[in-house]
Amino acid sequence: MLSMKRAEGRLTSLPIDSIAPSRHQTRRVFDRESLLELADSIRKHGLLQPVSVREIGRGNYELIAGERRLRACLIAGLKSIPAIIIDRDDRESSALTLIENLQRSDLNLFEEAEGIAQLIRERGITQEEAASVIGKAQSTVANKLRLLRLPEELRGAIIASGLTERHARALLRLPEEQWSDALHRMITGGMNVKESERLVEHMLAAPPKPRRKGIVKDVRLFFNTVDRAIGMMREAGVAAKMRVEELPDCYACTIRIEKRV
C-alpha cells in the first residue's frame, strides 16, 4: 500500500471496501440503467477515470469525487479501483465533493439547489461567491435556492412527473396554500411551461374567496337548536341545562345533565 506522502496526487489502486462514500454527497438518485451500462463498460475496458479520495485513517479512505464510478465498479464486481489520494481536510473535501457534483449535468433541480445551499453553509460564503465557484450567475444561484421553499412531497411529485425548474419557479409565484392545487393541475393536465405559467397568472388574477361573515349567525343557530333539545329533555323530566361562554378565540358550550339518584 502506498503511503499518503508517496501517493499524493498520483494514481494508485485501492481496495474498494476501503473507500467510504462522501458524507457530503447531496445526490440522492443514481439511475440504475445508467450504472449498469457504465459497469458493463468498466468490465470490458476498465475504469478510464480514477476516483479521488482522502485518507481518514490507516488504510481507510473517504470518497471525494466519483461516486457513480465507485458504484459501477461495485456492480462490475471489481475488488480494487484506480484512485488518486489527495491531502484535504474535512472542509476542503466537502467543498470539492459539492463542486464536483454541481458541475455534473445529471443532478435533478432540487439536488443541485441542495448542493449550492450546502456549499454556502459549509464554506461560509455568499451567494455571489458560490456563483463564482460553480461558474453560474448570481441570479441563477438565487433562483435555484428559492426552489428549496417547496416541501419534500411537492419536490418528489415534480421530479416523478418530469416537470422542469421553470415549472417549479412558476409554482413559487403563488401563495403557499395554492401550491398543491396548482401542481396537481399542471401534472394532470400535462402542461408545458407556458401553459403552467398561464395557469399561475389565472390563479393570481382570480379574486380571493370572500371570508364567511355569517359565522356568528350560524353558531347562534346551532346553539338555538341545542337549546331546544335541552328544553325537550327538561319537559321529559331530565334535569339538563346548557351554558354558552364567548371567549376571545372561540365559543365554549357546556351541557350539564344530572344523574338520576
C-alpha positions as CSV (number, residue, x, y, z in Angstrom):
1,M,0.0,0.0,0.0
2,L,1.4,3.4,-0.9
3,S,1.8,5.9,1.8
4,M,-0.1,9.2,1.7
5,K,3.1,11.1,1.1
6,R,4.1,8.9,-1.8
7,A,0.7,8.6,-3.3
8,E,-0.3,12.3,-3.0
9,G,-1.7,13.4,-6.4
10,R,-0.6,10.2,-8.0
11,L,-2.5,7.3,-9.3
12,T,-2.7,4.2,-7.1
13,S,-5.0,1.2,-6.7
14,L,-7.1,0.8,-3.6
15,P,-9.4,-2.0,-2.3
16,I,-13.0,-0.9,-3.0
17,D,-14.1,-1.9,0.5
18,S,-11.6,0.6,2.0
19,I,-13.4,3.6,0.5
20,A,-16.4,5.1,2.3
21,P,-18.9,7.3,0.4
22,S,-18.6,11.0,1.0
23,R,-20.7,12.3,3.9
24,H,-21.2,15.5,1.9
25,Q,-22.9,13.8,-1.1
26,T,-26.2,15.6,-1.9
27,R,-27.1,13.5,-4.8
28,R,-29.8,11.0,-3.9
29,V,-30.8,9.3,-7.1
30,F,-28.5,7.3,-9.3
31,D,-30.1,5.9,-12.5
32,R,-29.8,2.2,-12.3
33,E,-29.8,1.6,-16.0
34,S,-27.0,4.1,-16.5
35,L,-25.0,2.5,-13.7
36,L,-25.4,-0.9,-15.3
37,E,-24.2,0.4,-18.7
38,L,-21.2,2.0,-17.0
39,A,-20.5,-1.2,-15.1
40,D,-20.5,-3.2,-18.4
41,S,-18.1,-0.7,-20.0
42,I,-15.8,-1.0,-17.0
43,R,-15.8,-4.8,-17.3
44,K,-14.7,-4.5,-20.9
45,H,-12.4,-1.6,-20.9
46,G,-11.5,-0.9,-17.2
47,L,-12.1,2.4,-15.4
48,L,-10.7,5.2,-17.5
49,Q,-11.1,8.0,-15.0
50,P,-9.9,7.3,-11.4
51,V,-11.8,8.4,-8.4
52,S,-10.4,10.9,-5.9
53,V,-10.2,10.1,-2.2
54,R,-8.6,11.3,1.0
55,E,-7.2,9.2,3.8
56,I,-9.3,9.3,7.0
57,G,-7.4,6.6,8.9
58,R,-4.7,4.0,8.4
59,G,-5.9,2.1,5.2
60,N,-9.3,3.8,5.2
61,Y,-10.4,6.4,2.7
62,E,-13.3,8.8,2.0
63,L,-14.5,9.4,-1.5
64,I,-14.2,13.0,-2.7
65,A,-15.2,12.6,-6.3
66,G,-16.5,9.7,-8.4
67,E,-19.4,8.1,-6.5
68,R,-21.1,7.0,-9.7
69,R,-17.9,5.3,-10.9
70,L,-17.4,3.7,-7.5
71,R,-20.9,2.3,-7.5
72,A,-20.5,1.0,-11.1
73,C,-17.2,-0.7,-10.1
74,L,-19.0,-2.5,-7.3
75,I,-21.7,-3.7,-9.7
76,A,-18.9,-4.9,-12.1
77,G,-17.5,-7.0,-9.3
78,L,-14.1,-5.2,-9.0
79,K,-12.2,-5.7,-5.8
80,S,-9.9,-2.7,-6.3
81,I,-10.3,0.6,-8.1
82,P,-7.9,3.2,-9.6
83,A,-7.8,6.2,-7.2
84,I,-5.9,9.4,-6.6
85,I,-5.2,10.1,-2.9
86,I,-5.2,13.8,-2.2
87,D,-4.4,15.6,1.0
88,R,-7.5,17.6,2.0
89,D,-9.1,18.4,5.4
90,D,-12.8,17.8,6.0
91,R,-13.8,21.3,5.0
92,E,-11.8,21.2,1.7
93,S,-13.1,17.7,1.0
94,S,-16.7,18.8,1.4
95,A,-16.2,21.7,-0.9
96,L,-14.6,19.5,-3.6
97,T,-17.3,16.9,-3.4
98,L,-20.0,19.6,-3.7
99,I,-18.3,21.4,-6.5
100,E,-17.8,18.1,-8.4
101,N,-21.5,17.3,-8.0
102,L,-22.6,20.7,-9.1
103,Q,-20.6,20.6,-12.3
104,R,-22.4,17.4,-13.3
105,S,-25.4,17.7,-15.7
106,D,-27.4,14.8,-14.4
107,L,-28.4,16.2,-11.0
108,N,-32.1,16.9,-10.6
109,L,-33.1,20.5,-9.9
110,F,-33.5,20.0,-6.2
111,E,-30.3,18.1,-5.7
112,E,-28.5,21.0,-7.4
113,A,-30.2,23.5,-5.2
114,E,-29.4,21.5,-2.1
115,G,-25.8,21.2,-3.2
116,I,-25.5,25.0,-3.6
117,A,-27.1,25.6,-0.2
118,Q,-24.7,23.2,1.4
119,L,-21.7,24.8,-0.3
120,I,-22.7,28.2,1.1
121,R,-23.4,26.8,4.5
122,E,-20.3,24.7,4.9
123,R,-17.8,27.2,3.4
124,G,-19.5,30.3,4.9
125,I,-19.7,32.1,1.6
126,T,-22.2,34.4,0.0
127,Q,-24.5,33.6,-2.9
128,E,-22.3,35.7,-5.1
129,E,-19.2,33.8,-4.1
130,A,-20.9,30.5,-4.6
131,A,-21.9,31.6,-8.1
132,S,-18.3,32.4,-8.9
133,V,-17.1,29.0,-7.5
134,I,-19.5,26.9,-9.7
135,G,-19.4,29.2,-12.7
136,K,-23.0,30.5,-12.7
137,A,-24.6,33.9,-12.5
138,Q,-25.6,35.1,-9.0
139,S,-29.3,35.5,-10.2
140,T,-29.2,31.8,-11.3
141,V,-28.0,30.7,-7.9
142,A,-30.7,32.8,-6.1
143,N,-33.4,31.3,-8.3
144,K,-32.2,27.8,-7.6
145,L,-32.1,28.3,-3.9
146,R,-35.7,29.5,-3.9
147,L,-36.7,26.1,-5.1
148,L,-35.9,24.8,-1.6
149,R,-39.0,26.6,-0.3
150,L,-41.1,23.8,-1.8
151,P,-41.8,20.9,0.7
152,E,-40.4,17.4,0.1
153,E,-43.7,15.9,-1.1
154,L,-44.1,18.5,-3.9
155,R,-40.4,18.2,-4.9
156,G,-40.9,14.4,-5.3
157,A,-44.0,14.9,-7.4
158,I,-42.2,17.4,-9.6
159,I,-39.3,15.1,-10.3
160,A,-41.5,12.0,-10.7
161,S,-43.8,13.8,-13.3
162,G,-40.8,15.1,-15.3
163,L,-41.6,18.8,-14.7
164,T,-38.8,21.3,-15.1
165,E,-37.2,24.0,-13.0
166,R,-39.3,26.6,-14.8
167,H,-42.5,24.7,-13.7
168,A,-41.3,24.8,-10.1
169,R,-40.4,28.5,-10.3
170,A,-43.9,29.3,-11.7
171,L,-45.4,27.5,-8.8
172,L,-43.4,29.6,-6.3
173,R,-45.2,32.8,-7.6
174,L,-48.4,31.6,-5.9
175,P,-49.3,31.7,-2.2
176,E,-48.1,28.6,-0.4
177,E,-51.6,27.4,0.2
178,Q,-52.2,27.1,-3.6
179,W,-49.0,25.2,-4.5
180,S,-50.6,21.7,-4.2
181,D,-53.6,22.6,-6.2
182,A,-51.6,24.2,-9.0
183,L,-49.1,21.4,-9.1
184,H,-51.9,18.8,-9.4
185,R,-53.4,20.8,-12.3
186,M,-50.0,21.0,-14.0
187,I,-49.4,17.3,-13.7
188,T,-52.9,16.0,-14.6
189,G,-53.2,18.5,-17.5
190,G,-49.8,17.5,-18.9
191,M,-49.0,21.2,-19.0
192,N,-45.8,22.6,-20.6
193,V,-44.0,25.6,-19.2
194,K,-46.1,28.2,-21.0
195,E,-49.4,26.5,-20.0
196,S,-48.2,26.3,-16.4
197,E,-47.3,30.0,-16.4
198,R,-50.7,30.9,-17.8
199,L,-52.3,28.8,-15.1
200,V,-50.4,30.7,-12.4
201,E,-51.4,34.0,-14.0
202,H,-55.0,33.0,-13.9
203,M,-54.9,31.8,-10.3
204,L,-53.1,35.1,-9.3
205,A,-55.8,37.1,-11.1
206,A,-58.7,35.3,-9.5
207,P,-60.4,37.3,-6.7
208,P,-59.8,35.8,-3.3
209,K,-62.6,33.8,-1.8
210,P,-64.7,36.1,0.5
211,R,-64.4,35.4,4.1
212,R,-67.6,34.0,5.7
213,K,-69.3,36.8,7.5
214,G,-72.2,34.7,8.8
215,I,-70.2,32.5,11.1
216,V,-71.6,34.2,14.3
217,K,-75.1,33.9,13.0
218,D,-74.5,30.2,12.1
219,V,-73.2,29.4,15.5
220,R,-76.2,31.1,17.2
221,L,-78.5,28.9,15.1
222,F,-76.6,25.8,16.3
223,F,-76.9,26.9,19.9
224,N,-80.6,27.5,19.5
225,T,-81.0,24.0,18.1
226,V,-79.1,22.5,21.1
227,D,-81.1,24.7,23.5
228,R,-84.4,23.4,22.0
229,A,-83.1,19.8,22.5
230,I,-82.3,20.6,26.1
231,G,-85.8,22.0,26.6
232,M,-87.3,18.8,25.3
233,M,-85.2,16.8,27.8
234,R,-86.4,19.0,30.7
235,E,-90.0,18.5,29.5
236,A,-89.4,14.8,29.7
237,G,-88.3,15.1,33.3
238,V,-84.5,15.1,32.7
239,A,-82.6,17.8,34.7
240,A,-80.5,19.3,31.9
241,K,-79.1,22.7,31.2
242,M,-76.7,24.4,28.8
243,R,-74.2,27.3,29.3
244,V,-72.6,29.2,26.5
245,E,-69.5,31.3,27.1
246,E,-67.9,33.6,24.5
247,L,-64.1,33.5,24.7
248,P,-61.6,35.7,22.7
249,D,-61.0,33.0,20.1
250,C,-64.0,30.6,20.4
251,Y,-67.3,29.8,22.0
252,A,-67.4,27.3,24.9
253,C,-70.7,25.3,25.2
254,T,-71.2,23.3,28.3
255,I,-74.1,20.9,28.7
256,R,-74.9,19.5,32.1
257,I,-77.2,16.5,32.6
258,E,-77.9,15.5,36.2
259,K,-77.6,11.8,37.1
260,R,-80.8,10.2,38.5
261,V,-80.5,9.1,42.1
